[in-house]
Amino acid sequence: MIELAGRAVDGGAGLVVAVGGDGTLNEVVNGIARRDVELATIPIGTGMDFVRTHGIPNRFDDAVRVAREGATRTVDAGRVAFRTWAGEDAERWFANVGSVGMSGAVAQRANGMSKALGGKATFFYALTRVFFEWENTEVTVTFDDGGERRGRMHDVIVANGVWHGGGMKLAPDAAPDDGAFDVVLIGDVSKVDFLTTAPKLYKGRHVHHPKVEVVRTPRVTVDAPATLPIELDGEQVGTTPAAFEIVPAALRVRVPTGSSS
């Protein structure tokens, strides 16, 4: 898919349409980021968090109408250097959200499940199952200004968009065109924390929990003594160490008229 999208641009395409879920969109983004082309998406998938952030409708006919006639919004994209499962250095783009920690295991579990119950139920079931198996580990997070957080953590969410995990409002104040990530640090949460806070994930109220912190930064690195999975736009791609950077104005996205900025 990455090569196909790139060849389309090489062939003179002015618009590339990704038909699928967030994983399909991620592959297309990796073929066209920072190139002279517009991106539209027809959401047919499980998570569909990118379209939530941009107000793109889920109904097929409406999404096609936006792809054909919508306004153009110039937005940032994330780029991350990481390690593949084979131990090789790699680099990849993402459009919406990346993460290090438990979210990678959740994505892998959700992607291997039946989607009969829909995206929201699938991701929440996967989240619940993985949480009770997951062990928080020591993590070091370093920010662009030299600031650092070190300690036992559950997850590090590197958000360019608001939504993640099939409708969880993990980064409620994130803006995809402000030149920075909203990095959501989820600390050493317990099973009791999970039971009381999990419902708040869908309203964005989890950020008020004392073990959750949000830091806005254009660059962040994440490392840990143990190998932790990395997830980008709902797909598990590799492991730590990881270095994330925001790339301003890397994508031009078709959005509903009145949503552009």
DRENPAZA-588539 format. One line per field, with one value per residue: x negated, y, z of N, C-alpha, C in turn; residue number from 1. Coordinates in Angstrom, 1 decimal. Example, Ala and Ser with C-alpha at 12.3 -4.5 7.8 and 13.67 -1.06 7.14 Angstrom:
<pts>
n_east	[-13.2|-12.8]
n_north	[-5.7|-2.2]
n_up	[7.8|7.1]
ca_east	[-12.3|-13.7]
ca_north	[-4.5|-1.1]
ca_up	[7.8|7.1]
c_east	[-13.2|-12.9]
c_north	[-3.3|0.0]
c_up	[7.8|7.9]
num	[1|2]
</pts>
This chain:
<pts>
n_east	[-0.8|-2.0|-3.9|-2.2|-0.7|-2.7|-3.5|-1.3|-1.3|-3.7|-2.9|-1.4|1.0|3.4|4.9|5.2|7.0|7.8|9.2|10.6|9.6|7.9|5.4|5.0|5.1|2.7|0.7|1.1|0.4|-2.3|-3.2|-2.8|-3.4|-4.4|-4.4|-3.3|-0.2|3.2|5.1|7.7|10.2|12.1|13.9|13.7|13.5|12.1|11.2|11.2|10.4|9.0|10.8|12.7|11.4|11.2|13.7|14.9|17.4|18.8|20.6|20.9|21.6|21.6|19.0|17.7|18.6|17.3|14.7|14.7|15.7|14.9|13.4|10.0|7.6|4.7|2.4|0.4|-2.0|-3.2|-6.4|-8.5|-11.3|-12.4|-12.8|-12.7|-11.0|-12.9|-15.2|-16.3|-17.0|-14.4|-12.1|-9.0|-5.9|-3.1|0.4|2.3|2.2|-0.5|-1.9|-3.6|-4.0|-1.4|0.7|-0.2|-0.1|2.6|3.6|2.6|4.0|6.7|6.7|6.5|9.0|12.5|14.6|17.2|18.8|18.3|16.1|15.7|16.5|14.9|12.2|12.4|12.9|10.5|8.7|9.4|8.9|6.1|5.1|5.3|3.4|1.1|-2.1|-3.3|-6.2|-9.5|-10.1|-11.7|-11.1|-11.8|-11.8|-11.6|-12.5|-14.4|-13.4|-12.4|-10.8|-10.7|-10.1|-7.8|-5.6|-2.5|-1.6|-2.6|-1.3|-1.4|-0.2|1.2|3.8|7.1|8.6|8.5|8.0|10.5|12.5|11.8|11.2|8.4|6.6|7.7|7.3|5.7|4.4|4.3|2.8|1.1|-1.7|-2.8|-2.9|-0.5|-1.5|-0.6|-1.0|-0.7|-0.8|-1.9|0.6|3.1|5.1|7.5|7.5|7.9|10.5|12.0|11.5|11.5|14.1|14.0|12.3|13.6|14.7|12.7|12.0|10.1|7.7|7.5|6.8|4.6|2.4|1.9|0.5|0.2|-1.8|-2.9|-4.7|-7.1|-8.9|-9.8|-11.3|-11.3|-12.2|-13.2|-14.3|-13.3|-12.0|-9.5|-6.4|-5.6|-3.0|-1.3|1.2|3.0|1.7|-0.7|-4.1|-6.8|-9.5|-10.7|-14.0|-12.4|-12.0|-10.1|-8.9|-7.2|-6.0|-5.5|-2.6|-2.6|-0.7|2.2|5.5|8.7|11.6|14.8|16.7|16.2|14.9|12.2|9.0]
n_north	[-1.2|1.3|1.6|1.7|4.0|5.9|5.5|6.4|9.2|9.8|9.3|11.5|12.0|14.0|13.7|11.3|8.6|6.9|3.9|2.3|1.4|2.9|1.7|1.2|3.9|4.8|3.5|4.6|7.3|7.0|6.7|9.2|11.4|14.8|15.3|16.6|16.4|15.7|14.2|12.0|10.1|7.1|5.8|2.6|0.5|-0.6|1.0|3.8|6.4|8.6|9.8|10.7|12.7|14.6|15.1|13.7|12.1|8.8|7.4|5.9|7.2|9.9|10.2|9.9|12.1|14.1|13.5|14.1|16.8|18.2|20.6|21.6|20.8|21.7|19.8|18.6|15.8|12.9|11.6|8.8|7.3|4.0|0.6|-2.4|-5.6|-7.4|-6.2|-4.2|-0.8|1.6|3.8|5.6|7.2|8.7|9.5|10.1|9.0|7.8|5.3|4.0|1.1|-0.4|0.1|-0.8|-3.6|-3.9|-3.0|-5.1|-7.3|-6.5|-6.3|-9.0|-10.0|-10.9|-8.5|-8.2|-7.0|-4.4|-1.4|0.1|-1.6|-3.8|-2.8|-1.9|-4.3|-5.7|-3.9|-4.3|-7.0|-7.1|-5.3|-6.5|-8.4|-7.1|-5.8|-3.0|-1.0|0.2|3.3|5.8|9.0|11.6|15.0|17.7|20.1|19.3|18.3|15.6|12.5|9.9|6.6|4.0|3.1|2.9|3.5|5.4|7.9|9.4|12.0|13.3|13.7|13.7|11.4|7.8|4.2|3.2|5.2|6.3|9.2|10.1|12.2|14.9|17.7|17.8|19.1|18.9|20.6|22.3|22.2|20.5|17.6|16.2|14.7|12.0|10.8|7.9|6.8|4.6|2.9|1.2|-1.8|-1.1|1.7|1.4|0.3|2.3|4.5|3.8|4.1|6.9|7.4|7.7|10.2|11.9|12.6|11.3|12.5|14.0|12.4|11.7|10.1|10.6|12.6|15.3|16.5|19.0|19.0|19.2|17.2|13.9|11.4|7.9|5.3|2.2|-0.3|-2.8|-4.3|-2.6|-2.5|-0.7|1.3|2.5|4.5|2.5|0.1|-2.3|-1.9|-2.2|-1.8|-0.2|1.4|4.6|7.5|10.3|12.8|15.8|16.8|19.7|20.7|18.5|17.1|17.3|17.3|16.2|17.5|17.9|20.7|23.8|22.8|23.2|24.7]
n_up	[0.0|0.8|-1.3|-3.5|-3.1|-3.2|-5.8|-7.2|-6.7|-7.9|-10.5|-11.0|-9.6|-8.0|-5.9|-3.4|-2.2|0.7|1.4|3.9|7.2|10.1|10.0|7.2|6.3|7.5|6.1|3.6|4.2|4.8|2.2|1.0|2.6|3.1|0.4|-2.8|-2.8|-2.2|0.5|1.0|2.8|3.0|5.4|6.4|8.6|11.8|14.0|13.2|14.1|13.2|11.4|13.2|14.6|12.6|11.8|9.7|7.9|8.8|7.2|4.1|1.5|2.3|3.1|0.6|-0.7|0.8|0.1|-2.6|-2.8|-0.5|1.8|2.1|4.5|6.0|7.8|10.6|10.8|12.4|12.9|13.5|14.8|15.3|16.5|14.7|15.0|14.3|15.1|13.7|12.7|12.0|10.4|10.4|9.4|11.0|11.3|13.2|16.1|18.1|20.2|23.1|25.0|26.8|25.0|22.5|22.8|23.2|20.7|19.0|20.1|19.6|16.8|16.1|16.7|16.3|14.6|15.0|17.0|16.6|16.5|18.9|21.0|20.5|20.9|23.6|24.9|24.3|25.6|28.3|28.7|28.1|30.0|32.5|32.3|31.9|33.0|34.6|33.8|34.2|32.7|30.6|29.7|27.5|26.8|24.3|25.4|27.2|29.5|31.6|32.4|34.6|35.6|36.8|34.4|32.6|30.0|27.2|25.4|22.3|20.9|18.0|17.2|18.6|19.2|19.9|19.9|19.0|19.7|22.1|24.0|24.3|24.2|24.8|24.3|22.1|19.0|15.5|14.0|15.3|15.6|17.6|19.7|21.9|24.6|26.5|29.5|31.2|34.3|37.0|37.2|39.0|39.3|40.5|39.9|37.2|37.0|38.0|36.4|33.7|32.3|31.9|29.9|27.5|27.5|27.9|30.5|32.0|32.2|34.4|36.4|39.2|38.4|35.8|33.3|31.0|28.5|26.3|23.4|20.6|20.1|21.3|23.2|24.0|26.1|27.6|30.0|29.5|26.5|24.8|23.2|20.2|18.8|16.0|14.8|15.3|14.6|15.4|15.2|16.0|18.3|21.4|21.6|21.0|19.0|18.6|16.4|15.5|12.4|10.9|8.9|7.1|5.7|3.5|4.0|3.0|4.2|5.8|4.5|6.0|8.2|7.8|8.5]
ca_east	[0.0|-2.9|-4.5|-1.1|-0.3|-3.8|-3.5|-0.2|-1.8|-4.7|-2.2|-0.7|2.2|3.5|5.7|5.2|8.1|7.6|10.5|10.3|9.5|6.7|4.1|4.9|4.7|1.3|-0.1|1.1|-0.3|-3.7|-3.6|-2.5|-3.7|-5.2|-4.4|-2.3|1.0|4.2|5.5|9.1|10.4|13.4|13.6|14.3|12.5|12.5|11.0|11.7|10.2|8.6|12.0|13.3|10.6|11.4|15.2|15.2|18.5|18.7|21.5|20.1|22.0|21.2|17.5|17.3|18.9|16.2|13.5|14.9|16.0|14.6|12.4|8.6|7.0|3.2|2.2|-0.9|-2.1|-4.2|-7.4|-9.1|-12.4|-12.2|-13.5|-11.8|-11.0|-14.1|-16.3|-16.8|-16.5|-13.4|-11.4|-7.7|-5.0|-1.7|1.3|3.2|1.7|-1.4|-2.0|-4.6|-3.5|-0.3|1.5|-0.7|0.4|4.1|3.8|2.4|5.1|7.9|6.6|6.7|10.3|13.6|15.1|18.7|19.4|18.0|14.8|15.6|16.6|13.7|11.1|12.6|12.7|9.0|8.1|9.7|8.1|4.6|4.7|5.1|2.2|-0.1|-2.9|-3.9|-7.6|-10.3|-10.2|-12.2|-10.5|-12.6|-11.1|-12.4|-13.2|-15.3|-12.6|-12.4|-10.0|-11.3|-9.4|-7.0|-4.5|-1.5|-1.5|-2.9|-0.5|-2.0|1.0|1.4|5.2|7.8|9.2|7.6|8.6|11.9|13.3|11.4|10.8|7.2|5.9|8.9|7.0|4.7|4.8|3.5|2.1|0.4|-3.1|-3.2|-2.2|-0.1|-2.0|0.2|-1.8|0.2|-1.8|-1.8|2.0|3.5|6.4|8.5|7.4|8.5|11.9|12.7|11.1|11.7|15.2|13.7|11.5|14.4|15.1|11.5|11.9|9.1|6.5|7.5|6.3|3.3|1.3|1.9|-0.1|0.2|-2.9|-2.9|-6.1|-7.3|-9.7|-9.9|-11.9|-10.8|-13.1|-13.0|-15.2|-12.6|-11.5|-8.1|-5.8|-5.2|-1.8|-1.1|2.5|3.7|0.9|-1.9|-5.1|-8.1|-9.7|-11.6|-13.8|-11.6|-12.1|-9.0|-8.9|-6.1|-6.4|-4.4|-2.1|-3.0|0.4|3.3|6.5|10.0|12.5|16.1|16.7|16.4|14.0|10.8|8.3]
ca_north	[0.0|2.4|1.8|2.0|5.4|6.7|5.5|7.3|10.5|9.8|9.3|12.8|12.0|15.2|13.3|9.9|8.2|5.7|3.2|1.3|1.9|3.7|1.1|1.5|5.3|4.9|3.0|5.6|8.4|6.7|6.9|10.5|12.5|15.9|15.4|17.6|15.7|15.8|12.9|11.8|8.8|6.5|5.0|1.2|-0.2|-0.9|2.1|5.0|7.5|9.7|10.6|11.4|14.0|15.6|15.3|13.1|11.2|7.4|6.9|5.8|8.3|11.2|10.3|10.0|13.5|14.9|13.2|14.8|18.2|18.8|21.6|21.1|21.3|21.3|19.3|18.0|14.4|12.4|10.7|8.1|6.3|2.9|-0.6|-3.4|-6.8|-8.1|-5.5|-3.2|0.6|1.9|5.1|5.5|8.3|8.4|10.6|10.4|8.8|6.7|5.0|3.0|0.5|-1.3|0.3|-1.7|-4.9|-3.8|-3.0|-6.4|-8.1|-6.1|-6.6|-10.4|-10.4|-10.6|-7.1|-8.3|-6.1|-3.0|-1.0|0.5|-2.8|-4.6|-2.2|-1.9|-5.7|-5.9|-3.1|-4.9|-8.3|-6.9|-4.6|-7.4|-9.3|-6.2|-5.4|-1.7|-1.2|1.5|4.0|7.1|9.9|12.8|16.0|18.6|21.1|18.7|17.8|14.2|11.8|8.5|5.8|2.9|3.6|2.0|3.8|6.8|8.2|10.5|12.2|14.4|13.8|13.6|10.1|6.6|3.0|3.0|6.2|6.8|10.6|10.0|13.5|15.8|19.0|17.8|19.8|18.3|21.6|23.2|22.0|19.8|16.5|16.1|13.4|11.6|9.9|7.2|6.3|3.3|2.7|-0.1|-2.4|-0.2|2.9|1.1|0.1|3.6|5.5|3.4|4.8|8.3|7.5|8.1|11.6|12.7|13.0|10.5|13.4|14.7|11.4|12.1|9.4|10.9|13.9|15.7|17.4|19.4|19.1|18.8|16.0|13.2|10.0|6.9|4.2|1.4|-1.4|-3.9|-4.0|-2.2|-2.4|0.6|1.2|3.7|4.5|1.2|-1.0|-2.6|-1.8|-2.5|-1.7|0.8|2.8|5.3|9.0|10.9|14.2|16.4|17.5|20.6|20.9|17.4|16.5|18.1|16.4|16.6|17.5|18.6|22.1|24.5|22.2|23.5|25.8]
ca_up	[0.0|0.8|-2.6|-4.4|-2.9|-3.7|-7.3|-7.6|-6.7|-9.0|-11.8|-11.2|-8.9|-7.2|-4.7|-3.1|-1.4|1.4|1.7|4.9|8.6|10.4|9.5|5.8|6.2|7.9|5.0|2.5|4.7|4.6|0.8|0.5|3.5|2.6|-1.1|-3.4|-3.1|-1.1|1.1|1.5|3.4|3.1|6.6|6.4|9.5|13.2|14.9|12.6|15.0|12.4|10.9|14.4|14.9|11.5|11.5|8.4|8.3|8.6|6.2|2.8|0.6|2.8|3.0|-0.8|-1.0|1.3|-0.7|-3.9|-2.7|0.7|1.9|2.3|5.7|6.1|9.2|10.9|10.9|13.3|12.4|14.6|14.6|16.3|16.2|14.2|15.8|13.9|15.7|12.7|12.8|11.0|10.5|9.9|9.7|11.5|11.1|14.3|17.4|18.3|21.6|23.6|26.2|26.7|23.8|21.4|23.0|22.9|19.2|18.5|20.5|18.9|15.4|16.0|17.2|15.4|14.8|14.9|17.9|16.3|16.9|20.3|21.9|20.3|21.6|25.0|25.4|24.2|26.6|29.5|28.7|28.2|31.2|33.7|32.1|31.7|34.1|34.3|33.8|34.2|31.4|30.6|28.6|27.4|26.0|23.5|26.2|28.1|30.6|31.7|33.4|34.7|36.6|36.3|33.6|32.0|28.6|26.8|24.2|21.6|20.1|17.1|17.2|19.9|19.5|19.8|20.5|18.7|20.2|23.4|23.9|25.1|24.2|24.5|23.8|21.0|17.7|14.5|13.2|16.2|15.6|18.8|20.2|23.3|25.1|27.6|30.3|32.1|35.2|37.6|37.6|39.5|38.8|41.1|39.1|35.9|37.1|38.3|35.4|32.3|31.6|31.7|28.7|26.3|27.7|28.1|31.9|32.7|32.3|35.7|37.4|39.6|37.8|34.4|33.0|29.6|28.2|24.9|22.9|19.3|20.0|22.6|23.1|25.0|26.2|28.8|30.1|28.9|25.2|24.8|21.8|19.6|18.0|15.2|14.1|15.5|14.1|16.1|14.2|16.4|19.8|21.8|21.8|20.0|19.0|17.9|16.1|14.8|11.1|10.6|7.5|6.3|5.0|3.2|4.1|2.6|5.4|5.5|4.3|7.3|9.2|7.5|9.2]
c_east	[-0.9|-3.4|-3.4|-0.7|-1.4|-3.8|-2.4|-0.6|-2.9|-4.1|-1.3|0.6|2.2|4.3|5.6|6.2|7.8|8.9|10.2|10.3|8.2|5.4|3.9|4.4|3.2|0.4|-0.1|0.3|-1.8|-4.1|-3.5|-2.9|-4.7|-5.4|-3.2|-1.1|1.9|4.6|6.9|9.2|11.8|13.3|14.4|13.3|13.0|12.4|11.6|11.6|9.7|9.8|12.8|12.7|11.0|12.8|15.6|16.3|18.2|19.5|20.9|20.4|21.5|19.7|17.0|17.6|17.8|15.0|13.6|14.9|15.6|13.5|11.0|8.1|5.6|2.9|0.8|-0.8|-3.2|-5.2|-8.2|-10.2|-12.3|-13.0|-12.4|-11.9|-12.3|-15.3|-16.9|-16.2|-15.5|-12.8|-10.0|-6.9|-3.8|-0.9|2.0|2.5|0.7|-1.4|-3.1|-4.0|-2.3|0.6|1.1|-0.1|1.9|4.4|3.7|3.5|6.4|7.9|6.7|8.1|11.3|14.1|16.6|19.4|19.1|16.7|14.7|15.6|15.4|12.5|11.2|12.4|11.2|8.3|8.2|8.9|6.6|4.2|4.4|4.0|0.9|-0.8|-3.5|-5.4|-8.3|-10.4|-10.9|-11.7|-11.3|-12.0|-12.1|-13.1|-14.2|-14.7|-12.6|-11.4|-10.5|-10.5|-8.6|-5.8|-3.7|-1.5|-2.0|-2.2|-1.0|-0.9|0.9|2.9|5.8|8.1|8.2|8.4|10.1|12.9|13.0|10.8|9.5|6.5|6.9|8.5|6.0|5.3|3.8|2.7|1.4|-1.1|-3.7|-2.4|-1.6|-0.5|-1.3|-0.6|-0.8|-0.8|-1.5|-0.4|2.2|4.8|7.6|8.6|8.2|10.0|12.7|12.5|11.5|12.9|14.9|12.9|12.3|14.9|13.9|11.2|10.8|7.8|6.4|7.1|4.9|2.1|1.2|1.4|-0.1|-0.9|-2.9|-4.3|-6.2|-8.1|-9.8|-10.5|-11.5|-11.8|-12.8|-14.0|-14.6|-12.1|-10.0|-7.6|-5.4|-4.0|-1.6|0.3|3.1|2.9|-0.4|-3.0|-6.5|-8.2|-10.6|-13.1|-13.1|-11.8|-11.0|-9.2|-7.7|-6.7|-5.3|-4.0|-2.5|-2.0|1.5|4.5|7.9|10.9|13.8|16.0|17.0|15.6|12.5|10.3|7.0]
c_north	[1.3|2.7|2.2|3.5|6.3|6.7|6.3|8.7|10.7|9.9|10.6|12.9|13.3|14.9|11.8|9.6|6.9|5.1|2.1|2.0|2.7|3.1|1.3|3.0|5.5|4.5|4.1|6.9|8.2|6.7|8.3|11.7|13.5|15.9|16.2|16.8|15.8|14.3|13.0|10.3|8.4|5.5|3.7|0.4|-0.3|0.4|3.4|6.3|8.7|10.5|11.2|12.7|15.0|15.8|14.7|12.0|9.7|6.8|7.0|7.0|9.6|11.3|10.5|11.5|14.4|14.7|13.9|16.3|18.9|19.9|20.9|21.7|20.8|21.0|18.7|16.5|14.1|11.5|10.1|7.2|5.3|1.7|-1.7|-4.6|-7.6|-7.4|-4.5|-1.8|0.9|3.3|5.0|6.8|7.8|9.7|11.1|10.3|7.6|6.4|4.0|2.4|-0.4|-1.2|-0.6|-3.1|-5.0|-3.8|-4.4|-7.3|-7.8|-6.5|-8.1|-10.9|-10.2|-9.2|-7.1|-7.3|-4.6|-2.6|-0.7|-0.7|-3.6|-4.1|-2.2|-3.3|-6.1|-5.2|-3.8|-6.2|-8.0|-6.2|-5.5|-8.4|-8.4|-5.9|-4.0|-1.8|0.2|2.0|5.4|7.9|11.2|13.8|16.9|19.6|20.6|18.1|16.3|13.6|10.4|7.8|4.7|3.6|2.5|2.2|5.2|7.0|9.5|10.9|13.5|14.7|13.5|12.1|8.9|5.4|2.9|4.0|6.7|8.2|10.8|11.3|14.6|17.2|19.0|18.5|19.3|19.3|22.6|23.1|21.3|18.6|16.9|14.7|13.1|10.5|9.2|6.4|4.9|3.0|1.3|-0.6|-1.6|1.1|2.6|1.0|1.4|4.6|5.1|4.0|6.2|8.5|8.0|9.5|12.5|13.2|12.3|11.4|14.1|13.7|11.8|11.3|9.6|12.4|14.1|16.7|17.7|19.6|18.7|17.5|15.3|11.8|9.2|5.7|3.5|0.2|-2.7|-3.4|-3.7|-2.1|-1.0|0.4|2.6|3.6|3.1|0.0|-1.1|-2.7|-2.2|-2.2|-0.5|0.4|3.5|6.8|9.6|12.4|14.6|17.0|18.4|20.6|19.8|16.8|17.5|17.2|17.0|16.4|18.1|20.1|22.8|23.9|22.6|24.6|26.2]
c_up	[0.0|-0.6|-3.6|-4.3|-3.4|-5.2|-7.9|-7.7|-7.8|-10.4|-12.0|-10.5|-8.0|-5.9|-4.6|-2.0|-0.7|1.8|2.7|6.3|8.8|10.0|8.0|5.6|6.5|6.8|3.9|2.9|4.5|3.2|0.3|1.3|2.9|1.1|-1.5|-3.8|-1.9|-0.7|1.5|2.0|3.4|4.2|6.6|7.3|10.9|14.0|14.4|13.5|14.3|11.9|12.0|14.6|13.8|11.1|10.2|8.7|8.0|7.5|4.8|1.9|1.0|2.8|1.6|-1.2|-0.5|0.5|-2.0|-3.8|-1.4|0.7|2.2|3.6|5.8|7.6|9.3|10.8|11.8|12.5|13.5|14.1|15.7|15.9|15.8|15.2|15.5|14.4|14.8|13.0|11.7|11.3|9.8|10.3|10.4|11.5|12.3|15.7|17.3|19.8|21.9|24.9|25.9|25.5|22.6|21.5|22.8|21.4|18.6|18.8|19.7|17.4|15.1|16.3|16.1|15.7|14.7|15.8|17.6|16.9|18.4|21.2|21.8|21.0|23.1|25.6|25.4|25.3|28.0|29.7|28.9|29.5|32.4|33.5|32.1|33.0|33.8|34.5|33.9|32.8|31.6|29.4|28.6|26.4|25.3|24.3|27.2|29.3|30.5|32.7|33.4|35.8|36.0|35.6|32.9|30.4|28.4|25.4|23.6|20.6|19.3|16.9|18.5|20.2|19.2|20.4|20.2|19.4|21.6|23.2|24.7|25.2|23.9|24.0|22.6|19.7|16.7|13.7|14.1|16.4|16.8|19.0|21.6|23.8|26.5|28.4|31.3|33.0|35.8|38.1|38.0|38.9|39.3|40.2|37.7|36.0|37.3|37.2|34.0|31.6|31.2|30.4|27.5|26.4|27.9|29.6|32.7|32.9|33.6|36.8|37.9|39.0|36.3|34.2|31.5|29.4|26.7|24.4|21.4|19.1|21.4|22.3|24.2|24.9|27.5|28.8|29.4|27.5|25.3|23.4|21.5|18.7|17.3|14.5|14.2|15.1|14.9|15.1|14.7|17.9|20.1|21.6|20.7|20.1|18.1|17.6|15.3|13.5|10.7|9.1|6.6|5.4|4.7|3.0|3.7|3.8|5.0|5.4|5.6|8.4|8.9|8.3|8.6]
num	[1|2|3|4|5|6|7|8|9|10|11|12|13|14|15|16|17|18|19|20|21|22|23|24|25|26|27|28|29|30|31|32|33|34|35|36|37|38|39|40|41|42|43|44|45|46|47|48|49|50|51|52|53|54|55|56|57|58|59|60|61|62|63|64|65|66|67|68|69|70|71|72|73|74|75|76|77|78|79|80|81|82|83|84|85|86|87|88|89|90|91|92|93|94|95|96|97|98|99|100|101|102|103|104|105|106|107|108|109|110|111|112|113|114|115|116|117|118|119|120|121|122|123|124|125|126|127|128|129|130|131|132|133|134|135|136|137|138|139|140|141|142|143|144|145|146|147|148|149|150|151|152|153|154|155|156|157|158|159|160|161|162|163|164|165|166|167|168|169|170|171|172|173|174|175|176|177|178|179|180|181|182|183|184|185|186|187|188|189|190|191|192|193|194|195|196|197|198|199|200|201|202|203|204|205|206|207|208|209|210|211|212|213|214|215|216|217|218|219|220|221|222|223|224|225|226|227|228|229|230|231|232|233|234|235|236|237|238|239|240|241|242|243|244|245|246|247|248|249|250|251|252|253|254|255|256|257|258|259|260|261]
</pts>
